[in-house]
Amino acid sequence: MRYLTAGESHGPQLTTIIEGVPAQLELVAEDINGDLARRQGGYGRGRRMQIEKDRVQILSGVRHGKTTGAPIALVVENKDWTHWTKIMGAEPLSEEEEADVKRKLTRPRPGHADLNGAIKYGHRDMRNVLERSSARETTVRVAAGAVAKKILHTFGIKVGGHVLEIGGVKAENTSYSSIEDLQERSEASQVRCLDEQASERMIAAIDQAKSDGDSIGGVVEVVVEGVPIGLGSHVQYDRKLDAKIAAAVMSINAFKGVEIGIGFEAASKPGSQVHDEIIWDEEKGYTRRTNNLGGFEGGMTNGMPIVVRGVMKPIPTLYKPLQSVDIETKEVFAASIERSDSCAVPAAAVVAEAVVAWEVANVLLETFGQDRVEAIQATIDRHNEDARSF
């Protein structure tokens, strides 16, 4: 599968076109709208979420509730576009109109793409960079990820995400009995954290950051259960599924680190406490006694749950902004202020679910076929039986 996204933060709409989704997959708008609503939630979101009520339109590739195998076009309208039609419109402006256009950006924000993108593309108004580099783009990445989740769910693979840390407050009680338990408890928390006491401290940390005109980041975790053995490959670097997932998580706006399984903790432990002992029984086949490696060995899934964590830095737009330089006058100023969140970590957990789900679904179809659902299911069933009796 593949997809592209298009659209600006304050443009008329966000669009994605997905190619390679198998035919006969049951898919309706509500399969996607649920995750769009989850992305907009979470404690610490800003005023923009009160304006936008993200709902998807499926414009192609689905007929009467089932995919046809043709490209799927998904659109999410920006309700705030009505206030930005002249500022963000596609039509050329007269000199008088151009002089009247407000919100020109010449003061880059530290930590954002503003200055680098302006230099790269030659923009004197850095809004041309800001609008596309905004995390608003993740709206349709979540939409594409929701389609991927639907594919995975169809074949018995489940995805869940939660928050491990916000602003230095770490969750301690993060155990869960099943992926459904993880999903239910994380959704019940305003910060998507399984630890109720830590959730309260995270909310207090977000309130303090907002009061200070500051922002805070954190750590999210995504878990994928029911994955067949052997997705990915050891034979080339660009076919390793764990590498693809790491790249996908790092592509999320403001993410600065990724680890799989115990990740960096493995550096301080002996091999006897890192590698997962292999066990076998007639019902389950080959499994592992532990899951320190997060479901991967040699770039391939080993049948254990995939466990991925990502680190999100604090959002760079601050209401007490850092020092910057005006690109027109070269004078020192406080950086520009755009409407923003004080913390988007709970929302980022939903985006992380989406990009991980996409990579797993993509390799699943690459391995077992992508024409139609029933043929793929039969191939997966044969593979799983072969793996059990190997």
HUJO-V27040 format. One record per residue. N is the residue number from 0. SS is DSSP state (~ for helix, > for strand, _ for the rest). PHI is phi as a letter, one per 20 degrees, with the letter a starting at -180 (none if undefined). D_CENTER is the distance of its C-alpha to the mean C-alpha in Angstrom with 1 decimal. Layout:
n/ss/phi/d_center
N/SS/PHI/D_CENTER
N/SS/PHI/D_CENTER
This chain:
n/ss/phi/d_center
0/_/none/17.1
1/>/b/15.8
2/>/b/14.3
3/>/c/14.7
4/>/d/13.6
5/>/b/16.2
6/_/p/17.1
7/_/d/17.5
8/_/g/16.7
9/_/d/20.2
10/_/e/21.1
11/_/f/22.2
12/>/a/19.1
13/>/d/15.7
14/>/c/16.1
15/>/c/14.7
16/>/d/17.1
17/>/d/16.3
18/>/c/19.1
19/_/o/20.1
20/_/f/19.3
21/_/f/22.4
22/>/f/25.1
23/_/m/26.0
24/_/e/22.5
25/>/f/22.8
26/_/b/20.3
27/_/c/20.8
28/~/g/19.0
29/~/f/18.7
30/~/f/16.5
31/~/e/13.9
32/~/f/15.1
33/~/g/14.6
34/~/f/10.8
35/~/f/11.3
36/~/f/13.7
37/~/f/11.6
38/~/f/9.1
39/~/e/12.5
40/_/e/13.9
41/_/n/14.3
42/_/f/17.2
43/_/o/17.4
44/_/f/16.1
45/_/e/18.5
46/_/f/20.9
47/~/g/18.7
48/~/f/17.3
49/~/e/20.9
50/~/e/21.5
51/_/e/18.6
52/_/d/18.6
53/_/f/16.0
54/_/c/17.5
55/>/e/17.0
56/>/d/20.0
57/>/e/20.4
58/>/d/22.9
59/>/a/23.6
60/_/n/23.3
61/>/c/23.9
62/>/c/27.4
63/_/l/28.6
64/_/n/25.4
65/>/c/25.0
66/>/f/23.4
67/_/d/26.2
68/_/n/24.7
69/_/e/24.6
70/_/g/21.7
71/>/d/19.6
72/>/d/19.2
73/>/d/16.9
74/>/c/17.6
75/>/c/16.6
76/>/f/19.4
77/_/e/19.4
78/~/f/22.2
79/~/f/22.8
80/~/g/23.9
81/~/g/27.4
82/~/e/27.8
83/_/c/26.6
84/~/f/28.5
85/~/f/30.9
86/~/f/28.6
87/~/d/26.0
88/_/f/28.2
89/_/e/28.7
90/_/f/32.5
91/_/f/34.6
92/_/d/36.1
93/_/f/39.7
94/~/g/40.7
95/~/f/41.4
96/~/f/38.1
97/~/f/36.2
98/~/f/38.2
99/~/e/37.2
100/_/f/33.4
101/_/e/31.8
102/_/m/28.7
103/_/f/29.4
104/_/d/27.4
105/_/c/29.5
106/>/d/28.5
107/_/f/25.3
108/_/e/23.1
109/_/g/22.9
110/_/n/19.4
111/_/d/18.2
112/_/e/18.6
113/~/g/21.6
114/~/f/24.5
115/~/g/23.3
116/~/f/22.2
117/~/f/25.5
118/~/f/27.6
119/~/f/25.9
120/~/d/26.3
121/_/m/29.4
122/_/e/28.3
123/_/e/30.6
124/_/d/28.4
125/_/f/25.1
126/~/f/23.6
127/~/f/23.2
128/~/e/20.6
129/~/g/19.1
130/~/f/18.4
131/~/e/16.2
132/~/f/14.6
133/_/f/13.5
134/~/f/10.0
135/~/g/11.5
136/~/f/10.5
137/~/f/6.8
138/~/g/9.1
139/~/e/10.0
140/~/f/7.0
141/~/f/6.4
142/~/f/10.1
143/~/f/10.1
144/~/f/7.9
145/~/f/10.5
146/~/f/13.2
147/~/f/12.1
148/~/f/12.3
149/~/f/15.6
150/~/f/16.8
151/~/f/16.2
152/~/f/17.7
153/~/g/20.7
154/_/d/21.4
155/_/m/21.2
156/_/d/17.8
157/>/d/15.8
158/>/c/12.3
159/>/b/12.0
160/>/b/10.2
161/>/b/12.1
162/>/d/13.0
163/>/e/15.6
164/>/b/16.6
165/>/b/16.9
166/_/l/19.5
167/_/n/21.4
168/>/e/21.7
169/>/d/20.8
170/_/f/20.7
171/_/d/23.6
172/_/e/23.9
173/_/d/20.7
174/_/f/22.5
175/_/b/21.9
176/_/e/24.1
177/_/a/21.7
178/~/f/18.1
179/~/f/19.5
180/~/f/20.8
181/~/g/17.6
182/~/f/15.9
183/~/f/19.0
184/~/f/19.5
185/~/f/16.0
186/~/f/16.2
187/~/f/19.7
188/_/e/18.7
189/_/f/18.1
190/_/d/15.8
191/_/l/14.4
192/_/d/16.8
193/_/f/19.2
194/_/e/21.9
195/~/f/23.7
196/~/f/25.8
197/~/f/22.9
198/~/g/21.1
199/~/f/24.2
200/~/f/24.4
201/~/f/20.8
202/~/f/21.7
203/~/f/24.8
204/~/f/23.1
205/~/f/20.9
206/~/g/24.1
207/~/f/25.9
208/~/f/23.4
209/~/f/23.7
210/~/f/27.4
211/_/e/27.6
212/_/m/25.7
213/_/d/23.1
214/_/b/19.4
215/_/c/17.9
216/_/d/14.9
217/>/r/14.1
218/>/c/12.7
219/>/d/10.2
220/>/c/11.0
221/>/d/9.8
222/>/c/13.0
223/>/c/14.0
224/>/d/17.7
225/_/n/20.3
226/_/f/19.3
227/_/f/22.5
228/_/f/24.1
229/_/n/23.9
230/_/f/20.6
231/>/n/20.3
232/_/a/23.5
233/_/e/25.5
234/_/e/27.5
235/_/b/25.5
236/~/g/23.0
237/~/e/20.7
238/~/d/20.8
239/_/f/19.6
240/~/f/16.5
241/~/f/15.7
242/~/f/15.8
243/~/f/13.6
244/~/f/10.8
245/~/g/11.6
246/~/f/11.5
247/~/f/8.1
248/~/f/6.7
249/~/f/9.4
250/_/f/8.5
251/_/f/5.9
252/_/g/8.7
253/_/m/10.9
254/>/e/9.8
255/>/c/13.2
256/>/a/13.5
257/>/c/12.5
258/>/b/14.9
259/>/d/15.7
260/_/m/18.2
261/_/f/20.4
262/~/l/19.3
263/~/f/21.4
264/~/f/23.6
265/~/f/25.1
266/~/f/26.8
267/~/d/29.2
268/_/d/30.1
269/_/f/32.7
270/~/g/31.8
271/~/f/33.5
272/~/d/30.9
273/_/d/27.8
274/_/f/28.4
275/_/e/28.1
276/_/f/31.5
277/>/e/31.8
278/>/c/33.4
279/>/b/34.5
280/>/b/35.8
281/_/f/37.1
282/_/f/34.6
283/_/e/31.3
284/>/m/32.4
285/>/e/30.8
286/>/c/28.5
287/>/c/28.1
288/_/f/29.7
289/_/c/26.8
290/_/c/23.2
291/_/f/23.0
292/_/e/21.5
293/_/m/18.5
294/_/n/19.6
295/>/c/20.3
296/>/b/23.6
297/_/m/24.4
298/_/m/21.0
299/>/c/21.5
300/>/f/20.6
301/_/d/23.5
302/_/n/23.0
303/_/e/21.8
304/_/g/18.5
305/>/f/15.6
306/>/c/14.5
307/>/c/11.9
308/>/c/11.5
309/>/c/9.9
310/>/d/11.9
311/>/d/11.1
312/_/f/14.3
313/_/f/16.0
314/_/f/15.4
315/_/f/18.2
316/_/f/19.8
317/_/d/22.5
318/_/e/25.2
319/_/d/27.6
320/_/f/26.5
321/_/f/27.4
322/>/f/30.0
323/>/b/29.5
324/>/c/31.8
325/>/f/32.5
326/_/f/32.4
327/_/e/35.4
328/_/d/37.7
329/_/m/36.4
330/_/f/37.2
331/>/e/35.2
332/>/c/33.2
333/>/f/30.6
334/_/g/27.2
335/_/f/26.3
336/_/d/24.6
337/_/d/22.0
338/_/g/21.0
339/_/b/18.1
340/_/e/16.7
341/_/e/18.3
342/_/b/15.3
343/_/c/11.7
344/~/f/10.7
345/~/g/10.9
346/~/f/8.6
347/~/f/6.0
348/~/f/6.6
349/~/f/5.7
350/~/f/2.2
351/~/f/3.1
352/~/g/5.5
353/~/f/4.8
354/~/f/4.8
355/~/f/7.3
356/~/g/9.1
357/~/f/9.5
358/~/f/11.2
359/~/f/13.2
360/~/f/14.4
361/~/f/15.3
362/~/f/17.4
363/~/g/18.8
364/~/f/20.2
365/~/f/21.3
366/~/e/23.3
367/~/d/24.7
368/_/o/25.1
369/_/b/23.4
370/_/f/26.3
371/>/b/26.5
372/~/g/25.3
373/~/f/28.6
374/~/f/29.3
375/~/f/26.0
376/~/g/26.6
377/~/f/30.1
378/~/f/29.0
379/~/f/26.5
380/~/g/29.3
381/~/f/31.8
382/~/f/29.5
383/~/f/28.8
384/~/f/32.6
385/~/f/33.4
386/~/f/31.1
387/~/f/32.8
388/_/e/36.2
389/_/f/35.7
